[in-house]
């Protein structure tokens, strides 16, 4: 756990969040500032700075997070019309919290390019 990381503090229960999934490796919760009708963040329980760090330390972790996001898309009714999974990495990639997280977005038509 990184004591200054907001996502580590959510995992520890120090900051409340609306959880939609928990398992031994991951936690998922609704985004506090949603960009779509469905906007869920899927994060690893342990502090991993970004996708590059996950690949270097535990390549299977990214696969697990992706599987959780896909299962949630089905559970939340997004699988029939479609959804987007976004992983921002580092500053130019738009990562605002230095803890690996996947954005699951859906519930409306999503435009392209995203930003």
ROMI-175945 format. One record per residue (C-alpha): residue in three letters; y, z, x. Coordinates in pm, whole numbers, plus 50000, padded with zeros to 5 digits. Example, Ala and Ser with C-alpha at 12.3 -4.5 7.8 and 13.67 -1.06 7.14 Angstrom:
2
ALA495505078051230;SER498945071451367;
//
This chain:
115
UNK500005000050000;UNK503484991950114;UNK505755020049983;UNK508784997249933;UNK506854969749755;UNK507464968449380;UNK504054952749316;UNK502254979549522;UNK504085005449314;UNK502904988348993;UNK499324988949122;UNK499725026149204;UNK501025033248852;UNK504435044348980;UNK506225016748790;UNK505125008648436;UNK503934973648353;UNK502154957748058;UNK498734952048214;UNK496574923948079;UNK493814925848342;UNK492444949948600;UNK489454947648830;UNK488534960549175;UNK490554933349355;UNK493344922949118;UNK495844933848856;UNK497644911348609;UNK500694920048401;UNK503364903048196;UNK506464892448387;UNK509544913748317;UNK511734882248314;UNK509484856048154;UNK510174819048215;UNK507824807547938;UNK506374822747618;UNK503394833547829;UNK504274844748182;UNK501744866648360;UNK501674877048725;UNK498294880548896;UNK498374901149216;UNK495904915849462;UNK495554953749450;UNK496034956249824;UNK499254945349985;UNK499034909450109;UNK502374894050195;UNK501734858150081;UNK499194830250044;UNK499174823150418;UNK498314859450496;UNK495574859550230;UNK494024828350378;UNK494064843750724;UNK492694878050624;UNK490514871650318;UNK490114835350205;UNK488014845949903;UNK490884866849764;UNK492894836049666;UNK489834821949487;UNK489414854549295;UNK493084855349190;UNK492824819249073;UNK489684827448872;UNK491474857048709;UNK494444834848618;UNK492144808348471;UNK490214834148266;UNK493504848248138;UNK494684813348043;UNK491594809947825;UNK491934845147683;UNK495634840347604;UNK495034807447421;UNK496514784047681;UNK493424764047770;UNK493624739247484;UNK497224727047538;UNK497654734747907;UNK499264758748150;UNK500634760748501;UNK499724783548791;UNK502404787049058;UNK502194804249396;UNK505574806349569;UNK505224811849944;UNK507994823550176;UNK511734818950128;UNK511924781050093;UNK508954782249857;UNK510874805749627;UNK508914837749695;UNK511154866649590;UNK508684895649627;UNK506764897249957;UNK503434905049789;UNK501124876149701;UNK501344867749332;UNK500324839449104;UNK502484830348805;UNK500514819548497;UNK502904800748269;UNK502274784847931;UNK502944784647562;UNK505354755047574;UNK505624721147743;UNK506554726448108;UNK508794701148279;UNK508364685548622;UNK509584688648889;UNK509864726248857;UNK512824732949083;
//
